[in-house]
Amino acid sequence: MTKDNSPESTPANSIRRSEYACDDAWIKEFLAQAEVGHLATRWEDQPFITPLLFWYDSEAHAIYFHAAAVGRLHANSQQYPRACFETCRNGKSLPSNVALEFALQYESAVAFGDLRLVEDDAEKHRALYGMIEKYFPGMTPGEEYRPITEQELRRTAVYAMTISSWSGKRNWPERAKQSTEWKALDAR
């Protein structure tokens, strides 16, 4: 019997192939290391994807990012705060001697939640310095670089997506499935 994957019976964060599902600890670690994320928002019935740098704050269970104070992302988040976030990493392309078994190593995390514009200056500082530490570990404000000024803080919009649910997925085989009924491929 096939699984019913319709939105009416399956949660949005459900993974169709459970053997690839990852636990919360794996997702937290993956978000700490992933470089680029993609945020899905919408304006009326038009969806938008925005690639961005981000920081996952495990204490707040939220994903932070910054953007322009005006523009599409700001307008979308104000009208429809529900959002979806995705980040992934690809590995090797895996050839097979069967057309439908060609594969790609991958791992990903998807999160669902609500966006909000961060208004509190202390939270904005924490998020921006969290991002700097993620992408440039070990650099200290006031030593290796000038700290964020109040003027810079005022012209930067910081957003938080409070996570309501998430899922992680990893499929990282060393080799794609092969058929014994066809000429074997050399291991690559």
C-alpha positions in Angstrom: 0.0 0.0 0.0 1.4 3.4 -0.9 1.6 6.2 1.6 -0.9 9.1 1.3 1.3 12.2 0.8 -1.6 14.6 0.3 -1.5 17.9 2.4 -4.7 16.8 4.1 -3.2 13.7 5.7 0.6 14.4 5.8 2.3 17.2 7.8 4.4 19.6 5.7 7.6 18.5 7.4 7.0 14.8 6.8 9.7 13.0 4.8 8.4 10.5 2.3 11.4 8.1 2.6 11.9 7.8 6.4 15.3 6.0 6.0 16.7 9.4 5.0 15.2 11.3 7.9 17.6 13.0 10.4 16.9 13.9 14.0 16.8 17.3 15.7 20.5 17.2 16.8 21.6 16.5 13.2 19.4 19.4 11.9 20.9 21.8 14.5 24.4 20.9 13.6 23.6 21.1 9.8 22.1 24.6 10.2 25.2 25.7 12.1 27.4 24.7 9.2 25.3 25.3 6.1 26.4 28.3 4.1 23.4 29.6 2.0 19.7 29.2 2.7 16.6 29.9 0.6 13.6 31.6 2.1 10.2 31.1 0.5 7.6 33.9 1.0 4.7 35.0 -1.1 2.9 38.1 -2.2 -0.8 37.2 -2.7 -0.6 34.1 -4.9 2.9 34.7 -6.2 5.7 32.7 -4.5 9.2 34.1 -4.1 12.5 32.4 -3.2 15.3 34.6 -1.7 18.8 33.2 -1.3 20.5 34.5 1.8 23.1 34.1 4.5 21.6 33.1 7.9 22.3 32.2 11.5 20.4 29.6 13.4 20.0 30.5 17.1 19.3 27.4 19.1 18.3 29.3 22.2 15.5 31.1 20.3 14.9 28.2 17.9 14.9 30.8 15.2 16.7 31.5 11.9 18.0 35.1 11.6 19.0 37.0 8.5 19.3 40.5 7.3 18.0 42.3 4.3 17.1 45.7 3.0 14.7 47.7 5.1 12.4 48.1 2.1 11.7 45.8 -0.8 10.0 42.5 -1.8 11.1 40.5 1.2 9.9 43.2 3.7 6.6 43.6 1.9 6.0 39.9 1.7 6.8 39.2 5.3 4.5 42.0 6.5 1.5 40.8 4.4 2.1 37.0 4.9 4.4 36.1 7.8 4.2 32.3 7.1 7.5 31.2 5.5 9.5 28.1 4.5 13.3 28.0 4.8 15.6 25.5 3.0 19.4 24.8 3.0 21.2 21.9 1.4 24.6 20.5 0.5 25.4 18.3 -2.5 28.2 15.8 -2.9 29.2 13.6 -5.8 27.2 12.8 -8.8 26.7 9.0 -8.9 26.3 7.3 -12.3 24.5 4.0 -12.6 24.1 1.4 -15.4 20.3 1.9 -14.9 18.8 5.2 -16.1 16.5 5.6 -13.1 19.2 4.9 -10.6 21.5 7.8 -11.4 21.9 9.7 -8.1 23.4 12.6 -6.2 24.7 12.7 -2.7 22.7 15.3 -0.7 21.6 16.5 2.7 19.1 19.2 3.5 17.1 20.9 6.2 13.7 22.5 5.7 12.0 24.6 8.4 8.5 26.2 8.6 7.5 29.1 10.7 6.6 32.8 11.0 8.7 35.7 10.0 9.0 38.9 12.0 11.0 42.1 11.7 13.3 42.3 14.7 12.7 45.7 16.5 14.8 45.2 19.6 18.3 46.6 19.2 19.9 44.0 21.6 18.3 41.2 19.6 19.5 42.8 16.3 23.0 43.0 17.6 22.9 39.4 18.8 21.7 38.2 15.4 24.2 40.2 13.4 27.1 39.2 15.5 25.9 35.6 15.5 26.0 35.7 11.6 29.5 37.3 11.6 30.7 34.6 14.1 29.2 31.8 11.9 30.8 33.0 8.7 34.0 34.5 10.2 34.7 32.4 13.3 37.2 33.8 15.9 37.0 37.4 14.7 36.3 39.8 17.6 34.5 43.1 17.2 36.7 46.0 18.4 39.8 44.0 17.6 39.8 42.6 14.1 36.9 44.8 12.9 34.9 47.9 13.8 31.7 47.0 15.8 28.3 47.7 14.3 27.4 51.4 14.6 24.0 52.7 15.6 23.6 54.2 12.1 24.3 50.9 10.5 21.9 49.2 12.8 19.1 51.6 11.9 19.5 51.0 8.2 19.6 47.2 8.4 16.5 45.1 8.7 17.0 42.0 10.7 14.4 39.2 10.5 13.7 36.2 12.6 11.8 33.1 11.5 10.5 31.4 14.6 10.5 27.7 13.7 7.3 25.8 14.2 8.4 22.5 12.6 11.4 21.2 10.6 12.9 18.2 9.0 16.3 17.0 7.9 17.2 14.6 5.2 20.4 12.9 4.2 21.1 10.5 1.3 24.9 10.0 0.9 25.6 6.6 -0.6 29.1 5.9 -1.9 27.7 4.5 -5.1 24.4 4.5 -7.1 22.4 1.3 -7.3 23.6 -0.9 -10.2 22.0 -3.8 -12.1 23.6 -7.2 -12.5 21.7 -7.5 -15.8 23.8 -4.8 -17.5 27.4 -4.1 -18.0 28.9 -3.0 -14.7 30.3 0.5 -14.3 33.8 1.0 -12.9 33.6 2.3 -9.3 33.9 6.1 -9.4 
